[in-house]
Amino acid sequence: MIDLYTFFRSGTSHRLRIALALKGLDANHIPVDLRTEEHSKAAFMSIQPQGLVPALRVDEHVLIQSPAIIEWLEEAYPSRPFLPKDLLARQYVRSIAAIVGCDIHPVNNRRVLEHLRGHFKADEDQILEWCAKWIVSGFDALEKILNAEKNRGLYCYGNEPTLADIYLIPQVESARRFKIDMNRWPLIQAIDKQCMTLSAFINAAPSKQKDAS
Ligand SMILES: N[C@@H](CCC(=O)N[C@@H](CS)C(=O)NCC(=O)O)C(=O)O
């Protein structure tokens, strides 16, 4: 039995929902509402001491940190791999995941934005400007990297989704939420469109979640 602690609009929960679906695994979704600070309350903090979603309960084990959970999924369920075989191709795929997971998502996380609002008195226009700054610079680089990749196919690498797409698509969703015009990045848009033909990506979308509102 797998329980997924998730919030519909969380990019890290979104990437884990895609990863679980691509591995063909069903999880019981337990929503944790970030809007009502449910993640900072004792019940969830006893599950994830950082107070961050997602978390995965597998039998009596609690797994935290989406990159580490996705690596565990890859190792525990090696069929339908997230990484290509070639070592340099694996490095390329991981580098795209890292641009999103290490360089774009963390600086636009809710707790960072709340600190900008509360401590530095940023207004909503400034918050959007902040988010756009990191998403635009990250996506500009990604578009160049995708453009230069000779093995790019329908997806970031080849013709099957990889770890790179698992990270990229939630970040595209978040860019749209921050009102960023995606027309600047035709390759990223095409990959997003392609991913959204697959049920694993369609069903993982924020709007499809039972806690979406
Ligand atoms: N590195 C963590 C980051 C998790 C994370 O930042 N989760 C966000 C939602 S996408 C969260 O719970 N934020 C709560 C907050 O910022 O207050 C992971 O990948 O699991």
The ligand as a Gaussian input file, in Angstrom:
#p B3LYP/6-31G(d) Opt

LIG

0 1
 N       13.253000      19.461000      -2.161000
 C       11.907000      19.165000      -1.771000
 C       11.083000      20.417000      -1.916000
 C        9.648000      20.173000      -1.544000
 C        8.873000      21.456000      -1.618000
 O        9.447000      22.531000      -1.758000
 N        7.550000      21.361000      -1.514000
 C        6.728000      22.544000      -1.545000
 C        5.578000      22.408000      -2.501000
 S        6.144000      22.304000      -4.160000
 C        6.167000      22.783000      -0.155000
 O        5.767000      21.863000       0.536000
 N        6.159000      24.042000       0.246000
 C        5.598000      24.435000       1.491000
 C        5.991000      25.841000       1.759000
 O        6.812000      26.364000       1.003000
 O        5.493000      26.417000       2.714000
 C       11.353000      18.037000      -2.636000
 O       11.691000      18.013000      -3.830000
 O       10.587000      17.193000      -2.129000

